[in-house]
Structures are given as structure tokens and as C-alpha cells.
Amino acid sequence: MPKRILTGVVTSDKNEQTITVLVERRFKHPLLQKTVRKSKKYRAHDEHNKFKTGDTVRIEECAPISKTKRWTVVTEATA
């Protein structure tokens, strides 16, 4: 099964080798037909502390690294 890759914005880089990424998804409500925005935060492994708050990054699923980390940073997303 392929690994999921998500794009989001770094909201926190305060921990060593860890960043918090806010991923937003948009979908149309099935009944109201209105566009709904939902967001979720993921904690990702940043080996070299390269990314700072506000950066847009791509994260990929991986084997558990710690209690909360199941994602690694792939690259910085280009706009």
C-alpha cells in the first residue's frame, strides 16, 4: 500500500527534531452543498531542524518514531 503524502503549514517548531503541521482539507457538504474546511494537526520528524513556523511542507507516512510521531518531512512544498 502506498504511503500517504500530505501538504500543510508548519505551526510549531519548538521541539527538537519535531514540527507540528496543520493540514487543511476542503470538501463539499453532502446535503447543504457548501464547501467545508476541516483541519488536522500532525507531528512530523524534522531531522535537521530545517523548517520554521509558516513554511509549507510535504509530509509522508512512516513507521512510528515516538508516541505521537508517525510522519516525516519529505520536502518543502513549492507554491
N, CA and C of each residue as an Amber inpcrd file, in Angstrom:
protein
   237
   0.8380000  -1.1770000   0.0000000   0.0000000   0.0000000   0.0000000
   0.8850000   1.2420000   0.0000000   0.6060000   2.2140000  -0.8650000
   1.4560000   3.4090000  -0.9310000   1.3000000   4.2850000   0.3030000
   2.3520000   5.0100000   0.6040000   2.3350000   5.9060000   1.7600000
   1.6160000   7.1970000   1.3900000   0.8210000   7.7080000   2.3230000
   0.1170000   8.9620000   2.0650000   1.0930000  10.1220000   2.1460000
   0.8880000  11.1250000   1.2980000   1.6760000  12.3550000   1.3360000
   0.6990000  13.5100000   1.4590000   0.8960000  14.3420000   2.4780000
   0.0190000  15.4820000   2.7280000   0.8140000  16.7750000   2.6570000
   0.1310000  17.8820000   2.3500000   0.7590000  19.1990000   2.3120000
   0.1160000  20.0690000   3.3700000   0.9450000  20.7820000   4.1420000
   0.4110000  21.6450000   5.1920000   1.3890000  22.7250000   5.5870000
   0.9790000  23.5180000   6.5740000   1.7750000  24.6490000   7.0470000
   2.3140000  24.3330000   8.4400000   3.5860000  24.6330000   8.6630000
   4.2080000  24.4020000   9.9660000   3.6470000  25.4170000  10.9670000
   3.0840000  24.9070000  12.0750000   2.5280000  25.7950000  13.0970000
   3.4300000  25.8910000  14.3260000   4.3180000  24.9120000  14.5140000
   5.2230000  24.9440000  15.6570000   6.5080000  24.2090000  15.3130000
   7.6410000  24.7910000  15.7620000   8.9370000  24.1330000  15.5770000
   9.7300000  24.1790000  16.8780000   9.0230000  24.2390000  17.9960000
   9.6720000  24.4250000  19.2920000  10.3880000  23.1720000  19.8020000
   9.9350000  21.9960000  19.4080000  10.5720000  20.7660000  19.8640000
  11.7690000  20.4060000  18.9900000  12.7040000  19.6810000  19.5820000
  13.9040000  19.2490000  18.8700000  13.5410000  18.1470000  17.8820000
  13.8600000  18.3210000  16.6120000  13.6340000  17.3700000  15.5240000
  12.1580000  17.0580000  15.2870000  11.2610000  17.9440000  15.7270000
   9.8270000  17.7270000  15.5360000   9.1640000  19.0260000  15.1190000
   8.2480000  18.9400000  14.1450000   7.4320000  20.0900000  13.7870000
   5.9660000  19.6720000  13.8310000   5.0980000  20.6410000  14.0670000
   3.6650000  20.4070000  14.0270000   3.1450000  21.0070000  12.7290000
   2.4400000  20.2010000  11.9440000   1.9660000  20.6250000  10.6280000
   0.4400000  20.6320000  10.6170000  -0.1320000  21.7570000  10.2040000
  -1.5850000  21.8870000  10.0870000  -1.9770000  21.5840000   8.6490000
  -2.7510000  20.5130000   8.4600000  -3.1980000  20.1040000   7.1300000
  -4.6840000  20.4080000   7.0190000  -5.0460000  21.1660000   5.9770000
  -6.4450000  21.5420000   5.7760000  -7.0040000  20.8070000   4.5690000
  -8.2110000  20.3010000   4.7090000  -8.8690000  19.6660000   3.5690000
 -10.2090000  20.3450000   3.3410000 -10.5960000  20.4450000   2.0880000
 -11.8570000  21.0700000   1.7120000 -12.7160000  20.0370000   0.9990000
 -14.0030000  20.0450000   1.3310000 -14.9300000  19.1490000   0.6650000
 -16.3080000  19.7670000   0.6590000 -17.1370000  19.2860000  -0.2120000
 -18.4960000  19.7940000  -0.3250000 -19.4060000  19.0070000   0.6140000
 -20.2040000  19.7090000   1.4320000 -21.1270000  19.0590000   2.3500000
 -22.1660000  18.2810000   1.5400000 -22.4230000  17.0110000   1.9050000
 -23.3060000  16.1880000   1.0880000 -24.7440000  16.7090000   0.9710000
 -25.2640000  17.3330000   2.0170000 -26.6410000  17.8030000   1.9820000
 -26.7460000  19.2850000   1.6220000 -25.9210000  20.0970000   2.2600000
 -26.0190000  21.5500000   2.0760000 -25.2780000  22.0650000   0.8470000
 -24.4140000  21.2320000   0.2560000 -23.6330000  21.5990000  -0.9230000
 -22.7540000  22.8330000  -0.6910000 -22.3630000  23.0320000   0.5490000
 -21.4920000  24.1600000   0.8970000 -20.0770000  23.6150000   1.0570000
 -19.0780000  24.3950000   0.6680000 -17.7010000  23.9710000   0.8450000
 -17.3190000  24.0960000   2.3120000 -16.8360000  22.9890000   2.8800000
 -16.4760000  22.9370000   4.2990000 -14.9670000  22.7730000   4.4080000
 -14.3480000  23.5070000   5.3500000 -12.9100000  23.3820000   5.5970000
 -12.7000000  22.6590000   6.9240000 -11.9470000  21.5750000   6.8900000
 -11.5850000  20.8630000   8.1100000 -10.0720000  20.8110000   8.1840000
  -9.5370000  20.9200000   9.3910000  -8.0940000  20.8740000   9.5390000
  -7.7070000  19.8970000  10.6350000  -6.4850000  19.3970000  10.5230000
  -5.9570000  18.4520000  11.4970000  -4.4670000  18.7030000  11.6460000
  -3.9610000  18.5200000  12.8530000  -2.5360000  18.7280000  13.1090000
  -1.8170000  17.3860000  13.1810000  -0.6630000  17.3310000  12.5530000
   0.1850000  16.1460000  12.5830000   1.5520000  16.5460000  13.1100000
   2.1830000  15.6510000  13.8660000   3.5530000  15.8950000  14.3260000
   4.4760000  15.0970000  13.4190000   5.4690000  15.7840000  12.8580000
   6.3480000  15.1660000  11.8720000   7.8090000  15.2820000  12.2950000
   8.5970000  14.3090000  11.8590000  10.0260000  14.2650000  12.1780000
  10.8050000  15.1660000  11.2190000  11.5510000  16.1130000  11.7880000
  12.3890000  17.0440000  11.0130000  13.8240000  16.8440000  11.4850000
  14.5470000  15.9750000  10.8010000  15.8780000  15.5240000  11.2310000
  16.8470000  16.6550000  11.5500000  16.9170000  17.6770000  10.6930000
  17.9340000  18.7180000  10.8440000  17.3840000  20.0490000  11.3510000
  16.1740000  20.0680000  11.9020000  15.5320000  21.3050000  12.3810000
  15.5630000  22.3920000  11.3030000  15.2710000  21.9980000  10.0790000
  15.4000000  22.8720000   8.9250000  14.1920000  23.7910000   8.7390000
  13.0040000  23.3380000   9.1240000  11.7770000  24.0730000   8.8280000
  11.3260000  24.9250000  10.0060000  10.8100000  26.1010000   9.6870000
  10.3800000  27.0680000  10.7000000   8.8800000  27.3090000  10.5790000
   8.2940000  27.9480000  11.5760000   6.8720000  28.2690000  11.5780000
   6.5090000  29.0980000  10.3520000   5.4300000  28.7060000   9.6760000
   4.9750000  29.4180000   8.4890000   5.3880000  28.7620000   7.1840000
   6.3530000  27.8400000   7.2080000   6.7800000  27.1420000   5.9930000
   5.6960000  26.1630000   5.5390000   5.5720000  25.9870000   4.2390000
   4.6700000  24.9810000   3.6880000   5.5010000  23.7500000   3.3580000
   5.1040000  22.5980000   3.9080000   5.8930000  21.3750000   3.7520000
   5.0170000  20.2160000   3.2990000   5.6790000  19.1750000   2.7710000
   5.0120000  17.9260000   2.4250000   5.4900000  16.8740000   3.4140000
   4.5420000  16.1270000   3.9870000   4.8880000  15.0900000   4.9560000
   4.4100000  13.7380000   4.4360000   5.1410000  12.6790000   4.8410000
   4.8490000  11.3320000   4.3740000   4.7030000  10.3910000   5.5660000
   3.7810000   9.4490000   5.4500000   3.5860000   8.4450000   6.4920000
   4.8430000   7.6090000   6.6680000   5.0830000   7.1750000   7.9070000
   6.2210000   6.2930000   8.1680000   5.9090000   5.4260000   9.3850000
   6.8290000   4.5640000   9.7210000   6.6810000   3.7470000  10.9200000
   6.7600000   4.6580000  12.1450000   6.1290000   4.2890000  13.2610000
   6.1510000   5.1520000  14.4470000   7.5710000   5.4730000  14.9040000
   7.8120000   6.7830000  15.1160000   9.1200000   7.2550000  15.5830000
   9.0730000   7.4800000  17.0920000   7.9320000   7.9710000  17.5760000
   7.7280000   8.1580000  19.0100000   6.2440000   7.9530000  19.2920000
   5.8070000   8.3360000  20.4870000   4.4040000   8.1420000  20.8700000
   3.4430000   8.8630000  19.9190000   3.8150000  10.0620000  19.4660000
   2.9110000  10.8580000  18.6310000   3.3760000  11.0370000  17.1940000
   4.6380000  10.7340000  16.8950000   5.1680000  10.9760000  15.5470000
   5.0400000   9.7520000  14.6490000   4.2580000   9.9110000  13.5640000
   4.1110000   8.8680000  12.5540000   4.3290000   9.4180000  11.1610000
   4.9090000  10.5900000  11.0570000   5.1230000  11.2720000   9.7690000
   6.5470000  11.8150000   9.7000000   7.1090000  11.8930000   8.4930000
   8.4000000  12.5280000   8.2870000   8.2440000  13.6070000   7.2220000
   9.0890000  14.6240000   7.3010000   9.0560000  15.6930000   6.3000000
   9.7640000  15.1990000   5.0560000   9.1010000  15.3460000   3.8970000
   9.7100000  14.9360000   2.6290000  10.4760000  16.1100000   2.0540000
   9.7570000  17.1840000   1.7120000  10.3780000  18.3790000   1.1370000
   9.5470000  19.5960000   1.4950000  10.1010000  20.7490000   1.1560000
   9.3400000  21.9720000   1.2950000   8.4570000  22.0650000   0.0570000
   7.1770000  22.3250000   0.2470000   6.2400000  22.4110000  -0.8750000
   6.4520000  23.7110000  -1.6440000   6.3850000  23.6240000  -2.9590000
   6.5300000  24.8090000  -3.7890000   5.1520000  25.3370000  -4.1270000
   5.0380000  26.6530000  -4.1010000   3.7170000  27.2600000  -4.3410000
   3.4200000  27.3990000  -5.7990000
